[in-house]
Amino acid sequence: MKIASPRTRKRLHLLTGACLGLFLLTHFLNHALGLVSVEAMEGARRIFNMVWRTWLGTVLLYGSLLVHFVLALESLYRRQTLRMPVREMLKIVFGLSFPFLLVSHVINTRIESALTGFGDGYYEVLSRLWASPFSASTQSIALVLAWAHGCLGFWFWMRGRDWYPKYFLLIYSFALLVPLLALLGFVVGARSIPAMASDTWFKPVHTPPEILSDIRRIIFATLITAVGGTLLLRAIPVRGKIRVTYPDRAISVAKGFSVLEASRAAGIPHLSVCGGRGRCSTCRVRVTEGLERQPGPSDAERTTLTRIRAPDNVRLACQLRPIHNLSISPILGGDNIGLRAQPTEQQAAGRERHIAVLFCDLRDFTLLAQKQLPFDTVFLLNRYFETIGEAVEESGGVIDKFIGDGALALFGLNNRIEDACAQALTATARIAKGIDVLNRNFLSELDKPLRIAMGMHAGPAIIGQIGYGKASALTAVGDTINAASRLEGFAKEYDAQLAVSADVVRYAGLKVDDRESYNISIRGRTGTLETLIVYDAAEIGAMIEAEKRETRPSA
């Protein structure tokens, strides 16, 4: 069940959706004129009918409705799992439900008018609906569902545009006002009709009721068969399964699944900002094995991958439908990084401890971000934060907070200062190696390598839960934190990866006598601070290992 190419389907979906959205807008604005009078509604209806009641307008409207509905069924059939974000689910439910609610309205207006030749103006329609609370409620629900479906479609389409956040409040207000005014216009207009003296607007109905009932049953049966048949076809097992291997698990799925659908079906967090439409790159994965046996990217996917300068082994998870086993690694993770090891409030609130503090910052990231897509900026930051978080936690520290493209880590919340300083130095070596790995992995996507600057100091600090309500978090305050922040800036001045106070190195049991040091002044602090400059923080790891070998007792 495949209709045209993916690009053609996307264009048809957008064009038919835009046509239906325009009709809904004009129709609802016509309803809103009921706040003025029924005569105003009738006057506007005659103008709108010059567009929508012509043969061209009729073909365009009902052709768009048919094509849009068929494309929705085809998309539902191709969707291999019904696990999806709530907004996507609501869009599908609204889109498939409101045609059933519109059947009676279409029969009583367009079809009956075509059979009898009598008009179906607001006098007749409002009177008929207002006389039946069930019909009035049904059409009101259909109005809301149709508009909600259109708004969700518009949101998925436009949310990635640069201008959208600027006009979001205006668009949101407009989206709320249109259906509200339409419903109010319907109620006010319908209530005003019985008060009128003349009933000349009522037209005899020449179509036998049984004929309209037969037409209604046929349309309902067709809709139920279409939706039910699509769901039944989805339930038929597809021959052949493939194995998708993730870094931490492997799952088996039927051929035809996209990688994104495979992740959702297995409950694996997998980001997709655009809802799986290939309009962003947040769902991209690195195919580590089996890429050569998979279908190539479509034109739309290739355009996105080319724009972000992705290497050959990177594909969009929402567009890649593997036909053979493959191994992948999602590039942009869905979980928070580096926050699991923080102690409880009871353990850390309001106590003074001697700790080691590490500040880490990306250099020139603002200039780098200006050349990247917003999604790619998020991707780079998350991979960088993942590198920092894993290095800190594996070394025994905790992440205090991420600030812009910087990070603050604490060591020694529950151990001796000597151990904390050794852990902090180990973390800097791991961070440096992690940044090197990132630069190698994403060489083709970066104009120049990522560079870091770190500052580290050790001393007394107050540890506690600071903030208000949900914004409260574990943090540290005091002169030690200020000094570490200043040392991070000092590392930038010397174009080095690390500026570390001699106190940290001595606490860790390393020798500083043979290294060049600087006595620097810290704002708000009396005296100077002896500081060592380390141009390549990876060498710290070698120093620690050498010191361990020297102190290890001989066999």
Secondary structure, DSSP 8 states (H G I E B T S, - for coil): ---S-HHHHHHHHHHHHHHHHHHHHHHHHHHHGGGT-HHHHHHHHHHHHHHHSSHHHHHHHHHHHHHHHHHHHHHHHH-------HHHHHHHHHHHHHHHHHHHHHIIIIIHHHHH-----HHHHHHHHHT-HHHHHHHHHHHHHHHHHHHHHHHHHHTTSTTHHHHHHHHHHHHHHHHHHHHHHHHHHHHHSTTSS--TT-----S-HHHHHHHHHHHHHHHHHHHHHHHHHHHS--S-EEEEE-SS-EEEEETT--HHHHHHHTT-----TTSSSSSSSTTEEEEEE-GGGS----HHHHHHHHHTT--TTEEETTT---SS-EEEEESS-SS--S-TT---HHHHTTEEEEEEEEEEEETTHHHHHHTS-HHHHHHHHHHHHHHHHHHHHHHT-EEEEEETTEEEEEE-SSS-HHHHHHHHHHHHHHHHHHHHHHHHHTGGG-SS---EEEEEEEEEEEEEEESSGGG-EEEEESHHHHHHHHHHHHHHHTT-SEEEEHHHHHHTT---TTS-EEEEE-TT-SSEEEEEEES-THHHHHHHHHHHHHHS---
